[in-house]
Amino acid sequence: MDEQERQRYQAVLERLDRFSTWTDSSIGIPFTRFRIGLEAIIGLIPGIGDVVGLVLSSYVLLQAQKVGASGKVKRRMVRNILVDFLGGLLPVVGDAFDAVFKANTRNTRLLREYLYEQLEEEPKQRFPWWPFLGLCVLFAVITAVVMWIW
């Protein structure tokens, strides 16, 4: 994989990290370690909040499409988006579910794992030190024996 493609993948992941943080965990809840995002706040708007959240979640899927993510990864992303959307539709409980499920963060993580697999280079060939040292000792012994005989 060339350096330009590596940089492109890295830029996509950085953009998605910012997006996921913004939508899923940008607002800290006082006196807790729990964070919610703007998507959970938008989800509180009756009727359109969950639809807006669905549209926002589609951004990560579009980025996955752009970088050529596998069908398996995209299907898992769609599943996360649908679970988030359908869970968010439930009255009262759905808003809490939306704040906890964090589909964008899950999908960014899925894409990151996929891209890191793509970026992984061929394993570096290690020099076979033990066979090399063994052969050196063997040849040294043979040379010593031959020299001793002559």
C-alpha positions as CSV (number, residue, x, y, z in Angstrom):
1,M,0.0,0.0,0.0
2,D,1.4,3.4,-0.9
3,E,2.0,6.3,1.4
4,Q,-0.7,8.4,-0.2
5,E,-3.4,5.9,0.4
6,R,-2.2,5.4,4.0
7,Q,-2.5,9.1,4.6
8,R,-6.0,9.2,3.1
9,Y,-7.1,6.4,5.4
10,Q,-5.6,8.2,8.4
11,A,-7.4,11.4,7.4
12,V,-10.7,9.6,7.2
13,L,-10.2,8.1,10.6
14,E,-9.3,11.4,12.2
15,R,-12.4,13.0,10.7
16,L,-14.6,10.2,11.9
17,D,-13.1,10.3,15.3
18,R,-14.0,14.0,15.6
19,F,-17.5,13.3,14.2
20,S,-18.1,10.4,16.5
21,T,-17.0,12.4,19.6
22,W,-19.2,15.3,18.5
23,T,-22.3,13.1,17.9
24,D,-21.8,10.5,20.7
25,S,-19.8,11.8,23.6
26,S,-19.1,15.5,23.4
27,I,-21.1,16.6,26.5
28,G,-20.1,15.4,30.0
29,I,-22.8,14.8,32.5
30,P,-21.8,16.6,35.7
31,F,-20.6,14.4,38.7
32,T,-20.4,11.3,36.4
33,R,-17.9,9.9,34.0
34,F,-20.7,9.4,31.4
35,R,-20.8,11.5,28.3
36,I,-23.6,12.0,25.7
37,G,-23.4,13.6,22.3
38,L,-25.4,16.0,20.2
39,E,-27.2,13.1,18.6
40,A,-28.8,12.1,21.9
41,I,-29.9,15.7,22.5
42,I,-31.3,16.0,18.9
43,G,-33.1,12.7,19.5
44,L,-35.2,14.4,22.2
45,I,-37.0,16.4,19.6
46,P,-40.2,14.5,18.9
47,G,-40.8,13.3,15.4
48,I,-37.7,14.6,13.6
49,G,-34.9,14.0,16.2
50,D,-34.5,10.3,15.4
51,V,-34.6,10.9,11.7
52,V,-31.9,13.5,12.0
53,G,-29.9,11.0,14.0
54,L,-30.3,8.5,11.3
55,V,-29.1,10.9,8.7
56,L,-26.1,11.9,10.8
57,S,-25.2,8.2,11.4
58,S,-25.2,7.6,7.6
59,Y,-22.1,9.8,7.4
60,V,-19.8,7.1,8.8
61,L,-21.4,4.6,6.4
62,L,-20.7,6.9,3.4
63,Q,-17.1,7.3,4.5
64,A,-16.8,3.5,4.7
65,Q,-18.1,3.3,1.1
66,K,-15.6,5.9,-0.1
67,V,-12.6,4.0,1.3
68,G,-13.9,0.7,-0.1
69,A,-14.8,-1.1,3.1
70,S,-15.9,-4.7,2.7
71,G,-19.6,-5.6,2.4
72,K,-19.4,-7.4,5.8
73,V,-18.2,-4.2,7.5
74,K,-20.9,-2.1,5.9
75,R,-23.6,-4.6,6.8
76,R,-22.5,-4.4,10.4
77,M,-22.6,-0.6,10.2
78,V,-26.1,-0.7,8.8
79,R,-27.2,-3.0,11.6
80,N,-25.7,-0.6,14.2
81,I,-27.5,2.3,12.6
82,L,-30.8,0.5,12.5
83,V,-30.5,-0.7,16.1
84,D,-29.7,2.9,17.1
85,F,-32.6,4.3,15.1
86,L,-35.2,1.7,16.1
87,G,-34.1,1.8,19.8
88,G,-34.4,5.6,19.7
89,L,-38.0,5.4,18.6
90,L,-39.1,3.9,21.9
91,P,-40.8,6.6,24.1
92,V,-38.6,7.8,27.0
93,V,-36.4,4.7,27.1
94,G,-35.3,5.2,23.5
95,D,-33.6,8.5,24.3
96,A,-31.6,6.9,27.1
97,F,-30.8,4.0,24.7
98,D,-29.7,6.4,22.1
99,A,-27.3,8.1,24.5
100,V,-25.8,4.7,25.6
101,F,-25.6,2.8,22.3
102,K,-23.4,5.3,20.4
103,A,-23.7,3.8,16.9
104,N,-21.3,6.3,15.3
105,T,-18.5,5.4,17.7
106,R,-19.2,1.7,17.1
107,N,-19.1,2.2,13.4
108,T,-16.0,4.3,13.5
109,R,-14.3,1.5,15.4
110,L,-15.5,-1.1,12.9
111,L,-14.0,1.0,10.0
112,R,-10.8,1.6,12.0
113,E,-10.3,-2.2,12.5
114,Y,-11.0,-2.8,8.8
115,L,-8.6,-0.1,7.6
116,Y,-5.8,-1.2,10.0
117,E,-6.1,-4.7,8.5
118,Q,-5.7,-3.1,5.1
119,L,-2.7,-1.0,6.2
120,E,-0.9,-3.9,7.7
121,E,2.0,-4.7,5.6
122,E,3.5,-8.0,4.8
123,P,5.2,-9.4,7.9
124,K,8.8,-8.5,7.9
125,Q,11.1,-11.5,7.2
126,R,13.2,-12.1,10.2
127,F,16.7,-13.3,9.7
128,P,17.0,-17.0,10.7
129,W,19.6,-16.4,13.4
130,W,19.5,-19.8,15.1
131,P,20.0,-21.8,11.9
132,F,22.7,-19.4,10.9
133,L,24.6,-19.8,14.2
134,G,24.1,-23.6,14.1
135,L,25.6,-23.7,10.6
136,C,28.5,-21.5,11.7
137,V,29.3,-23.9,14.6
138,L,28.9,-26.9,12.3
139,F,31.2,-25.5,9.6
140,A,33.7,-24.4,12.3
141,V,33.8,-28.0,13.7
142,I,34.1,-29.4,10.1
143,T,36.9,-27.0,9.4
144,A,38.7,-27.8,12.7
145,V,38.4,-31.6,12.0
146,V,39.7,-31.2,8.4
147,M,42.6,-29.0,9.6
148,W,43.5,-31.4,12.4
149,I,43.5,-34.4,9.9
150,W,45.8,-32.6,7.5
